[in-house]
């Protein structure tokens, strides 16, 4: 499963320290911009308070610094094949609500594609309470991660025949999780996976056959694929 910060619409990668240099516009009666660095540091602080060990953090800024995108990763003990992650975004120009998304896979993109398994948004109004938004997101983290991890463990023990895999891949194309031209590539990946971890023919291996092929998709197409696959495989 992929966790990713994708920047291909003019945004650039920056460090947390570089966020400090981004000026925040003055608030108005109806719009109260939240400093980008404030969002990042509150998330890091809340993670530390809750016992989450941050293994990596990524940030992106739009060309003029109006929009900020980020992903924090937390590595769960005993699960080397995926990461827990929290994605977030913010804007100073009213174009985006403050948003946080959590899951085992996260897509946060500067083309405004944004989504994981659980997403929370708040507009930048005079009554915004960002101090409550971040703890609210963390309140659901443990439950959400445990639910997802249990579903992954279930997929690993559910063996699937090639004929059953063919039916599921055809269904995925029917619900537009993948384009029909990728039916054969997904099945080929399932038969001969590129990664040794997915040699066993179970539903988890089939799911990863999809995600391997989805690496070539545009961010919006990949986001749609992951969402539909999550439902198809009972992950969410």
C-alpha positions in Angstrom: 0.0 0.0 0.0 1.3 3.4 -0.9 1.7 6.5 1.2 2.6 9.5 -1.0 2.9 13.2 -1.3 2.5 13.9 -5.1 3.5 17.3 -6.4 3.1 17.9 -10.1 1.1 21.1 -10.4 3.9 23.6 -9.7 4.3 22.9 -6.0 7.8 22.1 -4.5 9.0 20.0 -1.6 10.1 21.9 1.5 11.2 21.2 5.0 9.3 21.9 8.2 11.7 24.8 8.9 10.9 26.3 5.5 7.3 26.5 6.4 8.2 29.1 9.1 9.2 31.5 6.4 5.8 31.5 4.7 3.9 34.7 5.6 0.3 34.4 6.8 -2.2 36.9 5.6 -4.0 39.1 8.2 -7.3 37.7 9.3 -10.6 39.3 8.3 -14.1 39.1 9.9 -14.9 36.0 7.8 -11.6 34.5 7.0 -8.9 33.5 9.6 -5.9 31.9 7.8 -4.0 29.4 9.9 -0.2 29.5 9.5 1.2 26.4 7.7 3.8 25.8 10.3 1.1 25.9 13.0 -0.7 23.0 11.4 2.5 21.0 11.0 3.8 21.6 14.5 0.4 20.9 16.1 0.2 17.6 14.3 3.7 16.6 15.4 3.0 17.7 19.0 -0.3 15.7 19.1 1.4 12.6 17.6 4.2 12.8 20.2 1.7 13.2 23.1 -0.2 10.1 21.9 2.9 8.0 21.7 3.2 7.9 17.9 6.7 7.7 16.6 7.1 9.8 13.4 9.3 7.9 10.9 9.1 10.5 8.2 7.4 13.8 7.3 7.0 15.4 3.9 5.8 18.9 3.0 4.9 20.7 -0.2 4.1 24.3 -1.0 2.4 25.8 -4.0 4.4 28.3 -6.1 3.4 31.4 -4.0 3.1 29.5 -0.7 -0.7 29.9 -0.5 -1.3 26.1 -0.3 0.5 23.5 1.9 0.4 19.7 1.6 1.9 17.2 3.9 2.2 13.5 5.0 3.4 12.1 8.3 4.2 8.4 8.5 4.1 6.2 11.6 5.6 2.7 11.4 3.5 0.2 13.4 5.6 -2.5 15.1 5.3 -5.9 13.4 3.9 -4.5 10.1 6.9 -4.0 7.8 4.8 -4.0 4.6 2.9 -0.8 5.1 2.8 2.4 7.1 0.2 4.2 9.1 -0.1 7.7 7.8 -1.8 11.1 8.3 -2.1 13.5 5.4 -3.0 17.1 5.7 -3.5 20.3 3.7 -4.0 24.0 4.4 -4.4 27.2 2.4 -4.1 30.9 3.0 -6.2 32.0 0.0 -9.6 30.4 0.7 -9.0 27.8 -2.0 -8.9 24.8 0.4 -10.4 24.0 3.8 -8.0 22.7 6.4 -8.1 19.0 5.9 -6.7 15.8 7.5 -7.0 12.3 6.2 -5.8 9.1 7.9 -5.3 5.5 6.8 -2.8 2.9 5.7 -2.5 4.6 2.3 -2.7 8.3 1.8 -2.8 10.4 -1.3 -2.3 14.1 -0.8 -1.7 15.9 -4.1 -1.2 19.5 -5.2 -3.8 19.1 -7.9 -6.3 19.1 -5.0 -6.8 15.3 -5.0 -7.1 14.4 -1.4 -8.2 11.3 0.4 -7.6 8.3 2.6 -10.0 6.1 4.6 -11.2 8.9 7.0 -11.2 12.6 6.1 -12.0 15.7 8.1 -12.3 19.2 6.8 -12.9 22.7 8.3 -13.3 26.0 6.5 -11.2 29.0 7.5 -14.0 31.0 9.1 -13.7 33.3 12.1 -15.0 30.5 14.3 -12.5 27.8 13.2 -11.1 25.8 16.1 -8.0 24.2 14.6 -6.9 23.2 18.1 -9.9 20.8 18.3 -9.6 19.6 14.7 -6.3 17.9 15.1 -7.1 16.0 18.3 -10.4 15.0 16.7 -8.5 13.4 13.8 -6.2 11.6 16.2 -9.1 10.3 18.3 -10.1 8.1 15.4 -6.6 7.1 14.4 -6.1 4.0 16.6 -9.5 2.6 15.9 -9.2 3.2 12.1 -5.7 1.7 11.9 -6.7 -1.4 13.9 -9.7 -1.9 11.7 -7.6 -1.7 8.5 -4.9 -3.9 9.9 -7.3 -6.6 10.8 -8.8 -6.5 7.4 -5.3 -6.8 5.8 -4.6 -9.8 8.0 -7.9 -11.3 6.9 -7.0 -10.9 3.2 -3.7 -12.6 3.8 -5.4 -15.9 4.9 -8.2 -15.8 2.2 -6.8 -17.9 -0.6 -8.1 -17.3 -4.1 -8.0 -19.3 -7.3 -7.0 -17.9 -10.6 -10.6 -18.2 -11.8 -11.9 -16.3 -8.8 -9.3 -13.7 -9.3 -10.4 -13.3 -12.9 -14.0 -12.7 -11.8 -12.9 -10.1 -9.2 -10.7 -8.2 -11.6 -13.5 -8.2 -14.2 -15.8 -6.8 -11.5 -13.2 -4.1 -10.6 -13.3 -2.9 -14.2 -17.1 -3.0 -14.2 -17.1 -0.6 -11.2 -14.4 1.5 -12.9 -11.7 0.8 -10.2 -9.4 0.1 -13.2 -9.9 0.7 -16.9 -10.7 -2.5 -18.9 -7.3 -2.3 -20.6 -5.7 -3.1 -17.3 -7.5 -6.4 -16.7 -4.8 -8.5 -18.2 -1.9 -6.5 -16.6 -3.4 -7.0 -13.2 -3.9 -10.7 -13.8 -0.3 -11.0 -15.1 1.0 -9.3 -12.0 -1.1 -11.7 -9.9 0.3 -14.8 -11.7 3.9 -13.6 -11.6 4.2 -10.8 -9.0 7.3 -8.6 -9.1 7.7 -8.9 -5.3 8.4 -12.1 -3.5 6.1 -11.2 -0.6 3.1 -11.6 -2.9 3.9 -15.0 -4.4 1.2 -16.7 -2.4 -2.1 -16.4 -4.2 -4.4 -14.8 -1.6 -6.6 -11.8 -1.7 -3.9 -9.6 -0.3 -1.6 -10.5 -3.1 -4.4 -9.8 -5.6 -5.0 -6.4 -4.0 -1.3 -5.6 -4.4 -1.5 -6.6 -8.0 -3.9 -3.8 -8.5 -1.9 -1.3 -6.6 1.3 -2.2 -8.6 -0.5 -1.4 -11.8 -2.1 1.7 -10.3 1.4 3.2 -9.9 1.2 4.5 -13.5 -2.1 6.3 -12.9 -2.6 10.0 -12.5 -3.2 11.1 -8.9 -7.0 11.5 -9.4 -7.2 8.2 -11.2 -5.2 6.4 -8.5 -7.3 7.9 -5.8 -10.5 6.6 -7.5 -8.9 3.2 -7.9 -7.9 2.9 -4.2 -11.3 4.0 -3.0 -13.1 1.5 -5.1 -10.7 -1.3 -4.3 -11.1 -0.5 -0.6 -14.8 -1.2 -0.9 -14.4 -4.2 -3.2 -11.9 -5.9 -0.9 -13.7 -4.9 2.3 -10.9 -2.8 3.6 -13.0 0.2 4.6 
